[in-house]
Amino acid sequence: MKSATLQEIVKVLARQYPAAWAAPGDRTGFQVGRPDSPVAAVLVALEATPAVIREAQSRGAQLLLTHHPLLYQPLTEVREDTPGGQLLSALIRAGLASVSCHTNLDVAPGGLNDYLAQSLALADVEILAETGRDPLYKLTVFVPLDYEDRVRRALTDAGLGVIGRYSHCSFAARGQGTYQPLAGAQPFRGEVAQLSRVEESRLEVLAPESLLPTALARLQEAHPYEEVAYDLYPLQNPGAALGFGRLGNWPAPLPFPEVISRVKALFQVAAVKVWGSPPREVQRLAVLGGSGGEFIQTARDQGAQVYLTGEVRHHQVPPDLEEFAILEVGHYASEAVFMGPWAEQLRGLFQAAGLSIRVEVAQSLQAPCNYF
């Protein structure tokens, strides 16, 4: 493991949560700091606040990684008699860098909305509002025969090789590989300046683009060769859907009061705002963290009986909500619940990239969103 620079961290995040997945006009990514500055510790928070910045300083962090971007609208001035100017000035004085993963984190496989669907124990989960597809590749790697299972396991455990309802799918064919180590090489087998012939397996698995960074890092760890020979072929096969929100079913209908109890427990809220006419029992539910009012009709059209989101504007609520309810838990609550699991995910990503970084979650009370 090696120490990291801010630029290296930004590259890892960009591969896992591409900016292209973000909503049009969204602000995401690297916003404040020097690309070559060293980063040993990261503080993860829903958003930057004065308390969070102070906490980052006290805990020895060099990077504040947030879900909500600090800079959302183009700046025309930085005045310390305004909330936004105070925040930005405090961040810079503290020597903190700022990076955000916003709607690209909402969309990402394993991101905010996948976590919410999983925490609600939904089955047959689908994308609520599709925005695109995760491109598919065929990863082909050449492995000595006695390491075939080890490498296959590393790739499939990273999520590669999934076809429909089947996981750990792969294909292997055997053949003979040749190589001649050059001066300075440290071959696993064979001698420098001598041609070697080795019985190898050509191992093939399907690889979604979003999983490639982690999978290739694990491949390097599991493969015995100093230089790993692998190929990536882009495929025409449609990849998994990407998009906002999730839609799924409970195995059996739940009474509406029990749905409310589950929602309160997950988001740690004392009350839930309910719009519409709740059904007596709920089996199909749509969920979208953050501000989700624009997808109410999408949830209805796809058969959801309840739509759970962070916040809804009054004018977004249709007047004819029969046997359909909108549950509003608050923007903060709908996203803050993911900060701990996100930090754990980040630890795995940085470790797979060979970066030694301490990742912690902000404990400071975070104020309502304040973009500028």
C-alpha positions, 0 to 999 in steps of 0.5 A, spaced: 500 500 500 502 506 498 500 513 500 495 517 496 495 524 492 488 528 491 489 526 484 489 519 485 483 519 489 479 523 484 481 518 479 478 512 483 472 516 484 471 518 477 472 510 475 467 508 480 462 514 480 463 517 473 461 524 472 457 522 465 452 518 470 450 525 473 444 529 472 445 534 466 447 541 469 449 537 476 456 539 479 460 533 482 467 531 482 474 535 484 472 542 487 477 545 491 485 543 493 491 541 489 491 535 485 498 533 487 497 534 495 498 528 499 491 525 502 492 520 508 485 521 511 478 522 508 472 525 512 465 523 509 459 527 510 453 529 507 455 536 506 460 541 508 458 545 514 462 549 519 462 544 524 464 538 519 470 543 517 472 543 524 471 536 525 475 534 519 481 539 522 480 535 529 481 528 526 487 530 521 483 529 514 486 532 508 480 531 504 472 532 505 468 528 501 461 530 500 455 527 497 452 535 496 457 539 492 459 545 496 460 549 489 453 548 485 452 555 482 458 559 478 461 564 483 461 571 482 464 573 489 467 570 495 464 574 501 465 572 508 459 576 510 455 570 506 454 563 509 457 560 502 463 565 503 464 563 510 464 556 508 469 556 502 474 561 506 473 556 512 475 550 508 481 553 504 484 556 511 483 549 514 487 546 508 482 542 506 480 539 499 473 538 497 470 533 492 463 531 491 459 525 488 452 527 487 447 524 483 452 520 480 452 516 487 445 516 486 445 512 480 451 508 481 450 500 482 451 499 489 450 507 490 445 510 495 438 508 491 441 501 491 442 501 498 435 504 500 432 498 496 436 493 500 435 496 507 428 496 505 428 488 503 425 489 497 426 483 492 426 484 484 429 491 484 428 495 478 431 502 476 425 507 477 427 512 471 432 509 467 438 514 464 442 509 460 446 502 461 452 500 464 457 498 458 459 491 458 466 488 456 469 481 455 475 480 460 480 475 457 486 473 461 491 468 460 493 464 467 497 458 468 493 452 469 494 451 477 492 458 478 486 458 474 481 457 480 484 463 484 484 468 478 477 466 477 474 467 484 478 473 484 474 476 478 467 473 480 467 475 487 468 482 484 462 482 481 464 479 474 461 474 470 453 475 472 448 473 466 441 474 468 440 470 475 446 466 474 453 469 477 460 466 477 459 465 470 466 464 466 469 460 460 476 457 460 480 454 454 487 451 454 493 452 450 500 454 450 503 461 451 510 463 450 514 469 453 522 471 453 523 475 460 528 481 458 533 484 462 531 486 469 525 482 469 523 477 475 519 472 471 514 467 475 517 461 471 523 461 466 529 464 466 531 471 463 533 471 456 530 464 455 524 462 451 519 459 456 513 455 454 507 454 459 501 451 459 495 456 460 488 457 461 484 463 457 479 465 462 473 469 459 468 473 464 463 478 462 465 485 466 460 491 467 464 497 466 463 500 473 466 494 476 472 494 472 477 498 476 476 494 482 476 487 478 483 489 475 486 491 482 484 484 484 486 481 478 493 484 479 493 481 486 491 474 484 495 473 478 502 470 479 505 473 473 509 480 474 506 482 467 499 480 467 496 479 460 489 480 459 484 483 454 478 488 454 473 487 448 467 492 448 460 488 447 454 490 443 450 486 449 446 491 453 449 492 460 445 493 466 440 499 466 442 505 470 438 511 473 434 514 478 430 511 484 429 503 485 422 499 484 421 493 488 416 488 491 416 485 498 415 477 498 408 479 501 403 485 502 405 489 509 399 493 512 401 500 511 402 502 519 408 497 518 411 500 512 411 507 516 414 503 522 419 500 517 421 507 514 421 511 521 426 505 523 431 506 517 431 513 516 431 514 524 425 519 523 420 521 528 415 522 523 413 521 516 409 526 511 404 522 507 401 525 501 395 521 498 390 516 500 394 510 503 392 503 501 391 498 506 396 494 504 403 495 500 407 490 496 410 494 491 414 500 493 418 505 489 424 509 493 429 515 491 433 519 496 433 526 496 429 530 492 424 526 488 418 530 486 419 529 479 418 522 479 411 521 482 408 519 476 413 515 474 412 511 480 405 510 479 406 508 472 410 502 474 405 500 479 408 502 485 403 503 491 407 507 495 413 512 493 418 514 498 423 520 497 426 525 501 422 531 499 416 533 494 414 540 492 407 542 493 405 543 486 409 536 484 403 532 488 397 530 483 390 531 486 388 524 484 392 520 489 387 514 490 390 508 493 397 511 492 401 514 497 407 519 497 412 518 503 416 524 505 422 523 510 426 529 509 432 530 504 437 530 510 434 523 513 433 520 506 441 521 504 445 521 511 443 514 512 448 512 507 454 515 509 456 510 513 455 504 508 459 509 503 465 510 507 465 502 508 465 502 500 470 507 499 475 503 504 474 497 499 475 501 493 482 505 495 484 498 498 483 495 491 487 501 488 493 500 493 492 506 496 493 507 504 487 512 506 483 512 513 476 514 511 472 516 517 464 519 517 463 525 520 459 525 526 457 533 527 450 535 526 449 537 519 445 543 517 439 543 511 442 543 504 445 550 503 448 550 496 451 556 493 
